[in-house]
Amino acid sequence: MRKLIFRLTLPLTLISFGIITKWSYGIAIDAKDVFFYGFPMIYKCEGFHTSMSTQYFLTGMAFNLLTYFVFWLTLTLALNRIWKINITKRIAKIFWIGFATLFLGFVYMSNDLDDRYLIKRDFDVKIYDSGITIFGIHPTDREKYQTE
């Protein structure tokens, strides 16, 4: 069970968390219009304090990670009952080394861009549109929302 979690479930959780999420376009009350990211809760948006920065909301991020983990754990346990899943130690090590490298790069860039990490989102939002994004690709045409 522990092997299954560390070799398959956690990697699937982290990969899917980074690749697939929900985007929402809306207005942060008393701020500007931005794209928000996260499913089921908003965990990321543009920073208001400076350009090229991002705000991360840790409570929403933790809840989203838990949601993704429960989904993948349920799926892998169900599939493991039908077929025996065996991920080799070498593949698991390659994943964790790659993940650590990418994570350290993210931490460096986050520090360089003056990103903010907040426990909870401290503003209300009004959402106008939403959809699913894969690799952060989604429509960014803000002009169609300007009249709303």
FENLINPE-V478886 format. One line per field, one symbol per residue. ss: DSSP state (H for helix, E for strand, C for the rest). Layout:
ss->???
This chain:
ss->CHHHHHHHHHHHHHHHHHHEEEEEEEEECCCCEEEEECCCCCCEEECCCCCCCEEEEHHHHHHHHHHHHHHHHHHHHHHHHHCCCCCCHHHHHHHHHHHHHHHHHHHHHHHHCCCEEECCCCCCEEEEEEEEEECCECCCCCHHHCCC
